[in-house]
Amino acid sequence: MDEILKQLTIEYLEAVEDRCSLLFQALNVKNKFELGPIMRQCQEPRKEFFVNGKRYEAYLHGRGCNVFDGQINIDWDFDAVGYGINPHLLSYYIEQSAPELNKLYPEARIKDEFEKALTTGELVKRCFLYYYV
């Protein structure tokens, strides 16, 4: 996989992990498995929460969640394995966090690079999401 794209993907996964930790803290859950029932029972998918005095807005959606901190909206999907990489959501992250690279890494190129990485064994794919091995 292209080294710059690999670095952007790692940064995205770190941002997802960070936002998940904040969301878990705000909702008083330990992990994404405890978040599942909350998402299914949620009457209001939009939630405002504060952690260490900072305001965040979360939107719980069908396969995942997004959390906005006032500057960057981190959106992700997950399944029973973990936080998968959706090329569309990674493209959206690049658009916000590194706009100068957005034209170099449109969604179609990300998906193409990920499909190549499947053949080398660097990534695996499950339920339309990609994961590092």
C-alpha positions, 0 to 999 in steps of 0.5 A, a space after each residue: 500500500 502507498 506509504 502516505 495512505 498507510 500513514 493517513 489510515 493509521 492516523 484515522 484509526 488513532 482518531 477513531 480510538 480517541 473519539 471512542 474513548 471519549 464516547 465510552 467515558 461520556 456514556 459510561 460504557 467500557 467498550 463497543 460491545 456495551 455501546 451496541 444496546 445503547 445504539 439499538 435502544 436510542 430514541 435520539 441518535 444525536 447526543 451532546 456530551 462534555 469530557 474535561 470541559 470540552 463539548 462534543 456531538 455524537 451521532 449514533 448510526 446503523 453501523 457505527 458512530 461519528 463524533 464532532 469536536 467543533 473542528 473535525 468530524 470523525 465517522 467510523 463503522 465497526 462490527 464484532 471484530 473491531 473498528 473497520 476501515 470504510 474507504 468512504 469514511 477514510 476519504 471524508 477524514 482525509 478531506 477534513 484533516 489533510 485537505 491538500 491530500 484529498 485530490 491524491 486520495 479520493 475514495 476510488 483510489 483508497 478502495 483500489 489501494 485497499 483491494 491491492 493490499 488484500 492480495 498481499 495480505 496486508 489487509 483483510 476484508 469483512 462485512 465491507 470493512 477493511 482491517 490491518 492484519 
